[in-house]
């Protein structure tokens, strides 16, 4: 799997392409279930972009381009999910090394 180069991050990778890369990485590290809505049209407003399951872990992650903004609805979901004990993340392409560490970890 190719990593995201500093140049790609600086030039601006699209959120869609970034999400594809995170999904590929999750599969590489054995995440058993990876859910992402096809479109936000039929999803609850602000629901995280990705839900990844690899027992005993459940991750909900909101993905943004380097310049993207988190909406109040997205922050609300992430805060409420975290309060329920769900592991939540707010990721941008520049967070790639951290994403690799998080998805590689067993617990």
N, C-alpha and C positions, 0 to 999 in steps of 0.2 A: 504494500500500500504506500502510495506517495504521501509524504507529509505536505502540509501547507507551508510554502516558502514565505519568508518575511516579505519578499516582493509581492507575492499574491495577496498577502494580508494588507500590505500598504496600498496596492492598486485597487483593492476592493473586490472581494469575492462576493457573489450574490448570496442572499440568504438561502435560496433554493439549492445552489451548488454546495454551500456549507452544510446544509442539512443532509444532503446525499453523502457527503464525506463522513459525517458523524454516524450515520446509519451503517455505512460500510465498516467503519471502525468498530462499532458495536458488534456487528456480525463476526468480525475477525477475532474479537475477544470473547466470543461465546455467549453474548446476551441472547437469551432464549426467546424473548418476545420483544418486538420493537414496534410500537404503534405510532403512526403519525397520520392525522386526518388528511385525506386527499385534498380537500379544500376546507377553509374555515366556514364555509357557507352553512353547513349542518352541524357545526360544533358550537359548544357553549362559548360565548364571548370571552376571550382571554385564556382559554384552555391552552396549556403548554404545547409547544410544537412537537415534542417527542416524549413518549413514555417508554422506558426501557425496563425490562424485568429479567433478573438473573438471581433466583432465590439464593439467599434471603434478602436481596436488595431490590428496591423499586426506585427508579429515578424518573423525575419529571424535569425536563429541561426546556427553557425558552431560548431560542436561537435568534440572534440578530446580526446583521452586517455590522461593520465597524461603526457606521454612523446611525444605525437604526436606534429607535427609542422604544423603551418598554412602556406599554400603556398602563393606566391605572387598573384595568381589568386583568391584565397579565400579572402585574404585581400582586393584586388581590388573590388570584388563584395560587401563585407560588407561596405567598405568605400563609394562606390557609392550609395548603398541602403540607408545608413545613411544620405548622402547628399540630398537624395530625401525625407527625413522625415520618413523613415521606422525605426522601433525599431530593432536594431541588437544586437546580443550577441555572444560572444566567450566563450563557456562553456566546462569545464572539470569536471570529476566526483567530484573533490574536491570543486567545486562550488555548490554542491547540495543544501545547505541551501539558497543560493541566487536564484537558479533556482526555488525552492519552493516558495520563496517570489515573484519573478517576475510573475510566472504563476498563483499564487493565487490572485494577485492584480487585482482589477476591472478596474483601469485606469492607 
